[in-house]
Amino acid sequence: MSTLTVTNIKATGETASRAVSGVAGAWIDLVGTGTISIDASFNIASVTDNGTGDYTQTYSNAFSSNDLSFLTSSNGYMTRAYNSQTTYADVRTYNSAASAGDYSRVHTATFGDLV
């Protein structure tokens, strides 16, 4: 595999370029009910089901610090990432009563510099 080292990227057909550091370092489309499974992902080695609405996503390649930014969503009421580390993050999903709940679609995108 080859490595291309750049500061900015621009997709074919786009007029503006963007900093490489603005691209997600990891993302996942998770089925969070029953036996959990990963539908699609980038830089996610595995996901552990810790109980109702509680998941740990482990990164294939570590981030350079714990200072990460997350974009989270699910088909539940609220989703949040917490306890972010360089090699994993914990994600929780909640219903409208603010109780933990499992949902069929859980998505996260993690932004930060990879090692």
C-alpha positions in Angstrom: 0.0 0.0 0.0 1.3 3.5 -0.9 0.9 6.6 1.3 0.1 9.9 -0.2 1.2 12.8 2.1 -0.8 16.1 1.6 -1.9 19.2 3.5 -5.1 19.8 1.7 -7.4 17.7 -0.5 -10.0 18.5 -3.1 -12.4 15.9 -4.7 -12.8 15.8 -8.4 -15.4 18.3 -9.5 -15.2 20.4 -6.3 -14.0 24.0 -6.4 -12.8 24.3 -2.8 -10.1 22.3 -1.1 -10.1 21.4 2.6 -7.5 20.6 5.2 -6.8 16.9 5.7 -7.2 17.5 9.4 -10.9 18.3 8.8 -11.6 14.8 7.5 -13.0 12.2 10.0 -10.3 9.9 11.4 -12.9 7.3 12.1 -16.6 6.7 11.5 -19.2 3.9 12.0 -22.7 2.8 11.0 -23.7 0.4 13.7 -26.7 -1.9 14.1 -27.2 -1.5 17.9 -30.0 -3.9 18.6 -29.9 -7.7 19.1 -26.5 -9.0 18.2 -24.7 -5.8 17.3 -22.9 -5.5 14.0 -21.0 -3.0 11.9 -22.7 -2.2 8.6 -19.9 0.1 7.4 -16.9 1.8 9.0 -13.6 3.4 8.7 -10.8 3.0 11.2 -13.0 0.9 13.6 -11.4 -2.4 14.7 -14.4 -3.6 16.8 -17.4 -2.6 18.8 -18.3 -4.0 22.2 -21.8 -4.1 23.6 -21.5 -3.1 27.2 -25.3 -3.3 28.0 -28.4 -1.4 27.0 -27.4 1.6 24.9 -23.7 1.4 25.9 -21.1 0.6 23.3 -17.3 0.9 23.1 -15.8 1.5 19.7 -12.1 0.6 19.3 -10.0 2.3 16.7 -7.8 0.4 14.2 -5.3 3.2 14.3 -4.9 5.4 17.4 -5.4 9.1 17.6 -2.5 11.3 18.7 -4.4 12.7 21.8 -7.6 12.4 23.7 -8.7 15.8 22.5 -11.2 14.5 19.9 -14.5 15.9 18.5 -17.4 13.6 17.9 -20.5 13.8 15.7 -23.1 11.2 16.9 -26.6 10.2 16.0 -29.1 7.4 16.3 -32.7 6.8 15.6 -33.2 7.2 19.3 -33.7 10.5 21.2 -30.0 11.3 22.0 -26.6 9.8 21.4 -23.3 10.9 22.9 -19.7 9.9 23.0 -17.9 10.1 26.3 -14.6 8.8 27.9 -12.7 9.4 24.6 -9.2 7.9 24.6 -6.6 7.6 21.8 -7.6 4.0 21.1 -11.3 3.9 21.9 -14.5 5.8 22.8 -17.6 4.9 24.7 -20.9 5.8 23.1 -24.4 5.8 24.7 -27.9 6.1 23.3 -30.9 7.3 25.2 -34.7 7.5 24.8 -36.9 10.6 25.4 -37.0 9.9 29.1 -33.2 10.1 29.2 -33.0 6.3 30.0 -30.5 4.1 28.1 -32.0 2.4 25.0 -30.8 0.2 22.2 -31.5 1.5 18.7 -31.2 -0.1 15.3 -29.0 2.7 13.8 -26.1 4.3 15.7 -23.6 6.5 13.9 -20.4 8.3 15.0 -17.7 10.2 13.3 -14.5 11.0 15.3 -12.3 14.0 14.3 -8.7 14.4 15.5 -5.2 13.7 14.3 -4.1 10.1 13.9 -0.8 8.9 15.1 
